[in-house]
Amino acid sequence: MKVYSLKRQFKGYKKETEFYLISESEFIGVKQFVLRTKELTNTIIINESELLKNFTFIREIF
């Protein structure tokens, strides 16, 4: 499982909030990512450009 951190405030979440990447899917060239907060209380669904623009990869958990 991959862990990402916010680069800047995004959709009401503060900078440096950590998220787990739960799933990623692709349909006709459009990628979507499902992320959950580290506390597993909130979920957001974003596209690839939002992921690249607003998130930083931190580490991978096995």
Backbone bond lengths (Angstrom), bond angles and torsions (degrees), N, CA, C in turn:
res aa  C-N    CA-C-N  psi(-1)  N-CA   C-N-CA  omega(-1)  CA-C   N-CA-C  phi
1 M - - - 1.448 - - 1.532 107.63 -
2 K 1.316 116.13 138.77 1.465 121.61 -178.40 1.524 110.53 -98.14
3 V 1.329 115.22 146.29 1.460 121.85 178.75 1.523 107.95 -115.71
4 Y 1.338 115.76 131.29 1.461 122.59 178.79 1.522 109.62 -122.21
5 S 1.322 115.82 154.44 1.458 122.39 177.65 1.526 108.53 -125.54
6 L 1.322 115.78 146.55 1.468 120.30 179.05 1.524 111.39 -74.24
7 K 1.324 116.81 134.78 1.458 122.45 175.84 1.522 110.84 -79.01
8 R 1.327 115.96 -33.35 1.473 122.78 -177.18 1.522 108.26 -149.03
9 Q 1.296 117.60 170.27 1.463 120.99 177.79 1.528 109.18 -59.56
10 F 1.352 116.07 137.96 1.456 120.72 -175.00 1.520 109.15 -152.86
11 K 1.319 117.01 124.87 1.469 123.75 176.73 1.526 113.01 49.32
12 G 1.328 116.35 41.22 1.454 120.91 177.01 1.517 115.45 85.05
13 Y 1.332 118.16 -1.30 1.459 122.00 178.23 1.520 109.33 -98.49
14 K 1.326 116.77 141.93 1.453 122.12 -177.58 1.528 111.94 -77.38
15 K 1.325 114.63 155.68 1.461 122.20 175.81 1.523 109.04 -54.19
16 E 1.332 116.60 141.91 1.462 125.93 177.96 1.529 114.45 73.62
17 T 1.336 118.30 9.28 1.462 120.75 172.34 1.521 107.73 -66.38
18 E 1.328 116.75 135.43 1.457 120.15 -178.71 1.525 111.48 -95.74
19 F 1.332 115.21 142.04 1.460 123.19 -179.21 1.520 109.84 -131.03
20 Y 1.324 115.54 146.38 1.457 122.02 170.57 1.515 108.64 -94.84
21 L 1.327 117.58 136.18 1.459 121.61 173.15 1.520 107.14 -81.90
22 I 1.324 117.01 111.04 1.458 122.91 -176.44 1.527 110.91 -84.87
23 S 1.338 116.44 -46.80 1.461 119.49 178.88 1.519 110.32 -155.65
24 E 1.320 113.76 159.76 1.460 120.26 173.25 1.518 107.80 -138.78
25 S 1.324 115.57 143.02 1.455 119.65 -179.15 1.523 109.20 -140.98
26 E 1.318 114.92 159.48 1.455 120.71 178.85 1.518 108.67 -136.60
27 F 1.329 115.60 130.17 1.453 121.56 178.51 1.512 107.52 -136.48
28 I 1.318 117.13 116.32 1.462 124.53 -179.14 1.534 110.81 51.14
29 G 1.338 115.66 47.97 1.457 120.91 175.15 1.511 116.23 79.41
30 V 1.322 118.57 0.64 1.461 121.68 179.12 1.524 108.24 -105.95
31 K 1.337 115.74 118.09 1.460 120.25 179.91 1.517 110.28 -93.60
32 Q 1.331 115.91 138.68 1.454 122.17 174.56 1.513 108.93 -125.61
33 F 1.320 115.44 144.61 1.448 122.02 -178.36 1.520 109.39 -126.28
34 V 1.324 116.40 137.34 1.456 122.14 176.45 1.516 106.91 -108.62
35 L 1.332 115.91 121.26 1.458 121.81 -179.80 1.522 109.64 -120.16
36 R 1.333 116.03 144.67 1.465 121.49 175.72 1.512 108.04 -124.07
37 T 1.331 115.33 145.70 1.460 119.35 177.39 1.514 109.72 -62.47
38 K 1.300 116.10 159.67 1.465 121.21 -177.83 1.531 111.44 -58.89
39 E 1.317 117.16 -30.53 1.464 121.98 178.29 1.529 111.85 -79.01
40 L 1.348 116.75 -6.02 1.468 124.88 -178.87 1.534 112.94 62.05
41 T 1.327 116.98 28.34 1.461 120.87 -179.67 1.521 113.61 -96.52
42 N 1.326 118.19 -30.02 1.461 121.66 -176.63 1.527 110.91 -126.62
43 T 1.328 115.31 149.18 1.461 122.47 -179.47 1.522 109.83 -126.80
44 I 1.342 116.30 139.71 1.462 120.41 172.47 1.523 108.25 -130.39
45 I 1.317 115.50 149.26 1.461 122.64 176.04 1.522 106.88 -117.86
46 I 1.330 115.79 123.85 1.462 120.60 -176.84 1.526 109.97 -132.58
47 N 1.337 115.65 165.30 1.463 119.82 176.59 1.534 109.41 -97.26
48 E 1.315 115.98 176.27 1.462 121.02 -174.68 1.528 112.54 -62.43
49 S 1.321 118.18 -40.46 1.469 119.93 -178.61 1.530 111.32 -66.17
50 E 1.329 117.77 -37.06 1.467 120.80 176.82 1.531 110.52 -66.72
51 L 1.324 117.26 -38.80 1.466 120.88 178.17 1.527 110.28 -62.15
52 L 1.320 116.81 -48.73 1.458 120.80 -177.87 1.526 112.61 -66.68
53 K 1.315 116.87 -36.30 1.455 122.08 -176.73 1.534 112.80 -76.35
54 N 1.325 117.28 -37.58 1.465 120.71 -169.69 1.523 116.45 -111.09
55 F 1.329 118.59 -10.12 1.455 120.75 -174.53 1.523 112.22 -124.46
56 T 1.334 115.52 151.37 1.451 123.59 175.97 1.523 108.19 -120.87
57 F 1.334 115.99 131.48 1.460 120.42 176.09 1.519 108.61 -69.73
58 I 1.358 116.36 132.46 1.467 119.85 -179.08 1.526 111.29 -105.92
59 R 1.331 115.90 -55.94 1.466 119.15 -177.04 1.524 109.40 -163.20
60 E 1.320 114.64 169.55 1.459 120.86 175.54 1.521 108.11 -115.67
61 I 1.325 116.09 132.24 1.456 122.78 179.49 1.517 107.79 -105.34
62 F 1.298 117.45 133.92 1.460 121.07 -178.41 1.493 111.61 -93.80
